[in-house]
């Protein structure tokens, strides 16, 4: 065999050795957070890495800053590795029974789409300052107002109830910011901050200001908005048929820690038939649906 042929064969062998050897596979170094925002009780400890989604052996490579939970307020935890940076917003709050927290302790996020009928407004998400619906109309057999789409849907709901011999009285619909402020202040002054945090929304964090929420009852006098609505015909009709007209029972009894409001069998929220049906069939609150679908208002 000639020297030239030996050289060629040698080169081919080397090429196979180095070229055919699989390239070592590096583990994926990315990570994600299983929450965007959390509420932590005043003075509680935080399990920082419990919010990180990645391989266990990669968690040690992630760096983060710790926060002081001895002071109420809204803080940020920055999680980083060599390739990524993720932020977790943490509200350190005064927390009461059922995880109800004081809305004054946090800095809420202002929603960008208050006109959207599926917008989420609660203690964490607030309506832009000065925003007012531009299509308010008076609802059937009442002096209350809702946005036109919601008012039309309520008329269908009301007439369906009437056909079944069920009395339905609209007690409270759209509220101006000043009105909501009066409601909140009165509750705090009379019953205290804990009760207000459970049953009243802070101004600009009320669904009533969206023009999509309405409180209904079976009577117009006395204690009209109480848990007695649950056992009334209209209370039962809200649960059984409200979704057919685009309404949900916004604050269910078994989801207090999720909605962060007490049970209100009188409070209906319009979200449209499609979403109302989904929430009804899957027994979801608006908060749970938004979180599952990674939606922020």
C-alpha positions as CSV (number, residue, x, y, z in Angstrom):
1,X,0.0,0.0,0.0
2,X,1.4,3.3,-1.0
3,X,2.2,6.0,1.6
4,X,-0.5,8.3,0.1
5,X,-3.2,5.7,0.5
6,X,-2.1,5.1,4.2
7,X,-2.4,8.8,4.8
8,X,-5.9,9.0,3.3
9,X,-7.0,6.0,5.4
10,X,-5.6,7.5,8.5
11,X,-7.4,10.8,7.9
12,X,-10.7,8.9,7.3
13,X,-10.3,7.0,10.5
14,X,-9.6,10.2,12.5
15,X,-12.6,11.8,10.9
16,X,-14.8,9.0,11.9
17,X,-13.5,9.0,15.5
18,X,-14.0,12.7,16.0
19,X,-16.8,13.4,13.6
20,X,-19.0,10.5,14.6
21,X,-18.7,10.9,18.3
22,X,-22.0,12.3,19.7
23,X,-21.8,15.8,21.0
24,X,-22.3,15.8,24.8
25,X,-25.9,17.1,25.5
26,X,-26.1,19.9,28.1
27,X,-29.1,19.9,30.4
28,X,-31.7,22.6,29.7
29,X,-30.8,25.5,32.0
30,X,-34.1,27.4,31.6
31,X,-36.6,27.7,34.5
32,X,-40.0,29.2,35.0
33,X,-42.1,30.4,38.0
34,X,-45.4,28.7,38.9
35,X,-46.8,32.0,40.2
36,X,-46.6,35.6,39.0
37,X,-47.8,37.1,42.2
38,X,-48.4,35.8,45.7
39,X,-49.6,37.1,49.1
40,X,-47.7,36.3,52.2
41,X,-48.8,36.8,55.8
42,X,-47.0,39.4,57.8
43,X,-43.9,37.8,59.5
44,X,-44.2,34.5,57.6
45,X,-41.2,32.6,56.2
46,X,-41.0,32.2,52.4
47,X,-39.9,28.9,50.7
48,X,-38.3,30.8,47.8
49,X,-37.5,27.8,45.6
50,X,-40.9,26.3,45.9
51,X,-42.0,28.8,43.2
52,X,-39.3,27.7,40.7
53,X,-40.0,25.1,38.0
54,X,-36.9,23.3,36.8
55,X,-34.8,20.2,37.4
56,X,-33.9,19.8,41.0
57,X,-30.2,19.7,40.4
58,X,-30.4,23.1,38.6
59,X,-32.3,24.9,41.4
60,X,-29.0,25.3,43.2
61,X,-27.7,27.4,40.3
62,X,-30.5,29.9,40.7
63,X,-29.9,33.0,42.7
64,X,-32.5,35.2,44.3
65,X,-32.9,38.1,46.7
66,X,-34.7,37.7,50.0
67,X,-37.4,40.1,51.2
68,X,-38.3,41.4,54.7
69,X,-41.7,40.0,55.7
70,X,-41.9,42.0,58.9
71,X,-43.3,45.0,56.9
72,X,-46.4,45.1,54.8
73,X,-46.1,46.2,51.2
74,X,-45.4,45.0,47.7
75,X,-42.0,43.6,46.9
76,X,-40.1,41.8,44.1
77,X,-38.0,38.7,44.1
78,X,-35.6,38.5,41.2
79,X,-34.6,34.9,40.3
80,X,-31.6,34.6,38.0
81,X,-29.2,32.1,36.5
82,X,-26.6,32.6,33.7
83,X,-29.3,32.7,31.0
84,X,-32.6,34.0,32.6
85,X,-34.2,36.4,34.9
86,X,-37.7,36.0,36.3
87,X,-39.7,38.2,38.7
88,X,-42.1,37.1,41.4
89,X,-44.2,39.9,43.0
90,X,-44.9,39.4,46.7
91,X,-47.5,41.2,48.7
92,X,-46.7,41.1,52.4
93,X,-50.1,41.6,54.0
94,X,-52.1,41.6,57.2
95,X,-54.1,38.4,56.8
96,X,-57.3,37.4,58.5
97,X,-59.4,34.2,58.6
98,X,-59.8,32.3,55.2
99,X,-56.6,34.1,53.9
100,X,-58.6,37.4,53.5
101,X,-56.1,40.3,53.4
102,X,-56.2,44.0,53.9
103,X,-56.2,45.7,50.4
104,X,-54.5,48.7,51.8
105,X,-51.3,46.7,52.3
106,X,-50.5,46.2,48.6
107,X,-49.8,48.1,45.4
108,X,-52.4,46.8,42.9
109,X,-51.8,46.4,39.2
110,X,-53.8,48.6,36.9
111,X,-55.6,46.6,34.2
112,X,-55.2,47.7,30.6
113,X,-58.6,46.5,29.3
114,X,-61.5,47.6,31.6
115,X,-63.9,47.6,28.7
116,X,-63.4,43.8,28.2
117,X,-66.3,41.9,29.7
118,X,-64.0,39.3,31.1
119,X,-61.7,41.7,32.9
120,X,-60.5,40.6,36.3
121,X,-60.9,43.3,39.0
122,X,-60.2,42.4,42.7
123,X,-57.8,43.4,45.5
124,X,-54.8,42.9,43.2
125,X,-56.1,44.3,39.9
126,X,-57.7,47.7,39.8
127,X,-59.5,49.9,37.3
128,X,-57.6,52.8,35.7
129,X,-58.1,56.0,37.6
130,X,-61.0,58.0,36.2
131,X,-62.2,55.2,33.9
132,X,-66.0,55.2,33.4
133,X,-68.1,52.9,31.1
134,X,-69.5,54.8,28.1
135,X,-72.5,52.6,27.4
136,X,-74.4,52.6,30.7
137,X,-78.2,52.0,30.5
138,X,-80.9,51.5,33.0
139,X,-81.8,47.8,33.7
140,X,-85.3,46.4,33.5
141,X,-87.7,47.3,36.3
142,X,-85.1,49.2,38.2
143,X,-83.2,52.5,38.6
144,X,-79.9,50.6,38.6
145,X,-77.5,50.8,35.6
146,X,-75.2,48.3,33.8
147,X,-73.3,48.4,30.5
148,X,-75.7,47.8,27.7
149,X,-74.6,44.2,26.9
150,X,-74.9,43.2,30.5
151,X,-78.2,45.1,30.9
152,X,-79.7,43.2,27.9
153,X,-78.5,39.9,29.3
154,X,-79.9,40.8,32.7
155,X,-83.3,41.6,31.1
156,X,-83.3,38.0,29.6
157,X,-82.4,36.6,33.0
158,X,-85.0,38.7,34.8
159,X,-87.8,37.7,32.3
160,X,-86.8,34.0,32.6
161,X,-87.1,34.2,36.3
162,X,-90.4,36.0,36.1
163,X,-91.8,33.3,33.8
164,X,-91.1,30.8,36.6
165,X,-92.8,33.0,39.2
166,X,-89.5,34.0,40.8
167,X,-89.2,37.5,42.1
168,X,-86.0,39.3,41.3
169,X,-85.1,42.8,42.5
170,X,-82.0,44.7,41.4
171,X,-80.5,46.3,44.5
172,X,-77.1,47.6,43.3
173,X,-75.6,47.9,39.8
174,X,-73.0,50.3,38.5
175,X,-71.3,52.5,41.1
176,X,-69.2,55.6,40.6
177,X,-65.8,55.8,42.3
178,X,-67.1,58.3,44.9
179,X,-70.0,55.9,45.7
180,X,-67.7,53.0,46.2
181,X,-65.5,55.1,48.4
182,X,-68.5,55.9,50.6
183,X,-69.4,52.1,50.8
184,X,-65.8,51.3,51.9
185,X,-65.4,54.1,54.4
186,X,-68.8,53.3,56.0
187,X,-67.9,49.6,56.4
188,X,-64.6,50.4,58.0
189,X,-66.0,53.0,60.3
190,X,-68.9,50.8,61.5
191,X,-67.6,47.3,61.4
192,X,-63.8,47.6,61.1
193,X,-61.1,46.9,58.6
194,X,-61.3,43.1,58.8
195,X,-65.1,43.1,58.0
196,X,-64.6,45.7,55.2
197,X,-61.8,43.5,53.7
198,X,-64.2,40.6,53.6
199,X,-67.3,42.2,52.2
200,X,-66.4,45.5,50.6
201,X,-64.1,46.4,47.7
202,X,-61.7,49.3,48.0
203,X,-62.4,52.2,45.5
204,X,-61.3,51.3,41.9
205,X,-61.1,47.6,42.8
206,X,-64.8,47.0,42.7
207,X,-66.5,45.1,39.9
208,X,-69.5,47.4,40.3
209,X,-67.4,50.2,38.8
210,X,-67.0,48.0,35.7
211,X,-70.7,48.2,35.1
212,X,-70.8,44.4,34.9
213,X,-71.9,43.4,38.4
214,X,-75.3,43.5,39.9
215,X,-76.6,42.6,43.4
216,X,-80.1,41.0,43.4
217,X,-82.5,39.9,46.1
218,X,-85.9,38.4,46.6
219,X,-87.1,41.5,48.6
220,X,-86.6,45.2,48.6
221,X,-86.8,46.0,52.3
222,X,-84.9,44.9,55.4
223,X,-81.7,42.9,55.2
224,X,-81.9,42.5,51.4
225,X,-78.4,41.4,50.8
226,X,-77.6,38.6,53.2
227,X,-76.9,34.8,53.1
228,X,-80.7,34.3,53.2
229,X,-80.6,35.0,49.4
230,X,-79.0,31.5,49.0
231,X,-82.2,29.7,50.0
232,X,-84.5,32.0,48.1
233,X,-85.9,31.1,44.6
234,X,-83.8,33.8,43.0
235,X,-80.6,32.7,44.8
236,X,-81.1,29.1,43.5
237,X,-81.9,30.4,40.0
238,X,-78.6,32.4,39.9
239,X,-76.7,29.1,40.6
240,X,-78.7,26.9,38.3
241,X,-79.4,29.2,35.3
242,X,-77.4,32.4,35.6
243,X,-74.6,31.1,33.2
244,X,-77.2,30.6,30.5
245,X,-77.4,34.4,30.3
246,X,-73.7,35.1,30.8
247,X,-73.7,35.6,34.6
248,X,-71.7,33.9,37.3
249,X,-72.0,33.8,41.0
250,X,-68.9,35.8,41.6
251,X,-68.1,35.0,45.2
252,X,-69.1,31.3,46.0
253,X,-69.1,29.9,49.5
254,X,-66.3,27.3,48.9
255,X,-63.9,29.8,47.1
256,X,-63.5,32.5,49.7
257,X,-59.7,32.1,50.0
258,X,-59.5,32.2,46.1
259,X,-61.7,35.3,45.5
260,X,-60.6,36.9,48.8
261,X,-64.1,38.0,49.5
262,X,-66.8,36.5,51.7
263,X,-69.7,34.5,50.3
264,X,-72.2,36.7,48.5
265,X,-75.1,34.7,47.0
266,X,-76.6,37.9,45.7
267,X,-73.6,39.2,43.6
268,X,-73.8,38.4,39.9
269,X,-71.1,39.2,37.4
270,X,-71.5,39.4,33.7
271,X,-68.7,37.7,31.6
272,X,-70.7,36.6,28.5
273,X,-72.3,33.2,27.8
274,X,-69.2,31.5,26.6
275,X,-67.0,32.1,29.6
276,X,-69.9,31.8,32.1
277,X,-70.6,28.3,30.7
278,X,-67.0,27.3,31.1
279,X,-66.8,28.6,34.7
280,X,-70.1,26.9,35.6
281,X,-69.2,23.5,34.1
282,X,-65.7,23.5,35.6
283,X,-66.6,25.0,38.9
284,X,-64.0,27.8,38.5
285,X,-63.8,31.3,39.7
286,X,-62.6,34.1,37.4
287,X,-59.3,34.1,39.3
288,X,-58.7,30.4,38.7
289,X,-59.6,30.7,35.0
290,X,-57.2,33.6,34.5
291,X,-54.4,31.8,36.3
292,X,-54.9,28.6,34.4
293,X,-54.8,30.4,31.1
294,X,-51.9,32.7,32.1
295,X,-54.1,35.8,31.5
296,X,-53.5,39.1,33.1
297,X,-56.0,41.9,32.9
